[in-house]
């Protein structure tokens, strides 16, 4: 079913009220703050997957930066300058419970990764960073994301794990 999904930016008149991914904090963000962050504050853009006229999932992205010392690959770290490095941050990703297991999340993530490649060409980008919830770590690891160095120690049980996927790996896979 995911191949039938149209992925596009959130529109002001999209009905987000009946969306439920099973995580109340993500549902609350999508319903109340995604539009505000996109249309009023211009902090992030939320992309939606639309299947059969319904909002099946969303991914919110923003520009961000990371320090060279946080880059997981020593080889890549040596090649990079010592000032803040541009990345694309996958801030939120949710799939409505009615569409989970159908590839909607992967389709949204593929779209986000294509945005990172586009950002690399137009503005500069060394990779994608996300804060993976514990239940989603395996999903991101299977796609090549690795934990950011120096952040595993001291994480609270249930705290998100910052993860990174290098732009070269994204471009090679694309």
C-alpha positions as CSV (number, residue, x, y, z in Angstrom):
1,X,0.0,0.0,0.0
2,X,2.9,2.4,0.7
3,X,3.7,2.6,-3.0
4,X,0.4,4.3,-3.5
5,X,1.2,6.9,-0.9
6,X,1.6,10.5,-2.1
7,X,4.2,12.3,-0.1
8,X,3.9,16.0,0.0
9,X,4.3,18.9,2.5
10,X,1.6,19.4,5.1
11,X,-1.1,21.7,4.0
12,X,-2.9,24.2,6.3
13,X,-6.2,22.5,5.8
14,X,-5.1,18.9,6.3
15,X,-7.3,17.3,9.0
16,X,-4.8,16.0,11.6
17,X,-7.3,15.5,14.4
18,X,-8.1,11.8,13.7
19,X,-4.5,10.8,13.2
20,X,-3.2,8.3,15.8
21,X,0.2,6.5,15.7
22,X,-0.2,5.0,19.2
23,X,2.2,7.5,20.8
24,X,0.3,10.3,22.4
25,X,3.2,12.8,22.4
26,X,3.7,12.3,18.6
27,X,-0.1,12.6,18.0
28,X,-0.2,15.8,20.0
29,X,2.8,17.2,18.2
30,X,1.3,16.4,14.8
31,X,-2.1,17.8,15.6
32,X,-1.1,20.9,17.5
33,X,2.5,21.9,16.7
34,X,3.5,20.7,13.2
35,X,1.4,23.3,11.4
36,X,2.6,26.1,13.8
37,X,6.2,25.1,13.3
38,X,5.8,25.0,9.6
39,X,3.5,27.9,8.7
40,X,4.0,30.4,11.5
41,X,7.4,29.9,13.0
42,X,9.2,28.4,10.0
43,X,11.2,26.1,12.2
44,X,10.5,22.8,10.3
45,X,8.6,21.3,7.5
46,X,6.3,18.3,7.9
47,X,5.8,15.9,5.0
48,X,2.7,13.7,5.0
49,X,2.0,10.4,3.3
50,X,-1.5,10.4,2.0
51,X,-3.1,7.0,1.2
52,X,-6.6,6.8,-0.2
53,X,-7.2,10.4,0.9
54,X,-6.1,9.8,4.5
55,X,-3.1,11.1,6.3
56,X,-1.2,7.8,6.8
57,X,2.0,9.2,8.3
58,X,4.2,12.2,8.7
59,X,7.9,13.1,9.0
60,X,9.1,16.5,10.3
61,X,12.5,17.7,9.2
62,X,14.6,20.7,10.0
63,X,18.1,21.9,9.3
64,X,20.6,21.4,12.1
65,X,24.3,21.1,12.7
66,X,26.6,18.8,14.6
67,X,30.2,19.0,15.8
68,X,32.9,17.1,14.0
69,X,33.7,15.2,17.1
70,X,30.2,13.6,17.1
71,X,30.6,12.1,13.7
72,X,30.7,8.3,14.2
73,X,33.2,7.5,11.4
74,X,36.9,8.4,12.3
75,X,37.7,8.4,8.5
76,X,34.9,10.9,7.8
77,X,35.9,13.0,10.9
78,X,39.4,13.4,9.6
79,X,38.1,14.8,6.3
80,X,35.8,17.4,7.9
81,X,36.5,20.9,9.2
82,X,36.3,21.7,12.9
83,X,33.3,24.1,12.7
84,X,29.6,23.0,13.0
85,X,28.6,20.7,10.2
86,X,25.2,21.0,8.4
87,X,22.9,18.0,8.7
88,X,19.2,17.3,8.1
89,X,17.4,16.5,11.3
90,X,14.5,14.0,11.2
91,X,12.7,15.5,14.2
92,X,9.5,13.3,14.2
93,X,8.2,10.3,12.3
94,X,4.8,8.7,12.9
95,X,2.6,6.3,11.1
96,X,-1.1,6.1,11.8
97,X,-2.0,2.7,13.4
98,X,-4.3,1.9,10.5
99,X,-1.3,2.0,8.1
100,X,1.5,0.5,10.3
101,X,3.4,-2.4,8.8
102,X,2.6,-1.3,5.2
103,X,5.8,0.5,4.4
104,X,4.5,4.0,5.0
105,X,7.3,4.8,7.5
106,X,10.0,3.5,5.0
107,X,8.5,5.6,2.2
108,X,8.6,8.7,4.4
109,X,12.2,8.0,5.5
110,X,13.2,7.5,1.8
111,X,11.7,10.9,1.1
112,X,13.6,12.4,4.0
113,X,16.9,10.8,2.7
114,X,16.2,12.3,-0.8
115,X,15.8,15.7,0.9
116,X,19.2,15.3,2.5
117,X,20.8,14.5,-0.9
118,X,19.1,17.6,-2.3
119,X,20.3,19.7,0.7
120,X,23.9,18.4,0.1
121,X,23.8,19.7,-3.5
122,X,22.0,23.0,-2.7
123,X,23.2,24.0,0.8
124,X,25.6,21.4,2.1
125,X,24.8,18.3,4.3
126,X,27.0,15.6,5.8
127,X,24.1,13.4,6.9
128,X,20.9,12.8,8.7
129,X,20.5,12.9,12.4
130,X,17.5,11.5,14.3
131,X,16.6,10.8,18.0
132,X,15.4,7.3,17.8
133,X,12.9,6.1,20.4
134,X,14.0,2.8,22.0
135,X,11.4,0.9,20.0
136,X,12.6,2.4,16.7
137,X,16.4,1.9,17.1
138,X,16.4,-1.5,15.3
139,X,14.4,0.1,12.4
140,X,17.0,2.8,12.0
141,X,20.0,0.5,12.5
142,X,18.6,-1.8,9.7
143,X,18.8,1.2,7.4
144,X,22.4,2.0,8.3
145,X,22.0,4.6,11.0
146,X,24.6,4.4,13.8
147,X,24.5,5.8,17.3
148,X,26.3,9.1,17.7
149,X,29.5,8.7,19.7
150,X,29.6,9.8,23.3
151,X,25.9,9.8,23.9
152,X,25.1,6.2,24.8
153,X,26.5,6.5,28.3
154,X,24.1,7.9,30.9
155,X,21.0,7.7,28.7
156,X,17.9,7.2,30.8
157,X,15.8,4.1,30.2
158,X,13.4,5.0,27.4
159,X,15.3,8.1,26.3
160,X,15.8,8.6,22.6
161,X,19.1,7.5,21.1
162,X,20.7,10.1,18.8
163,X,21.6,8.3,15.5
164,X,23.4,9.4,12.3
165,X,23.5,8.3,8.7
166,X,26.3,9.7,6.5
167,X,25.3,11.5,3.3
168,X,27.7,9.3,1.3
169,X,25.9,6.2,2.4
170,X,22.6,7.8,1.4
171,X,23.8,8.8,-2.0
172,X,25.3,5.4,-2.7
173,X,22.1,3.6,-1.8
174,X,19.9,6.0,-3.7
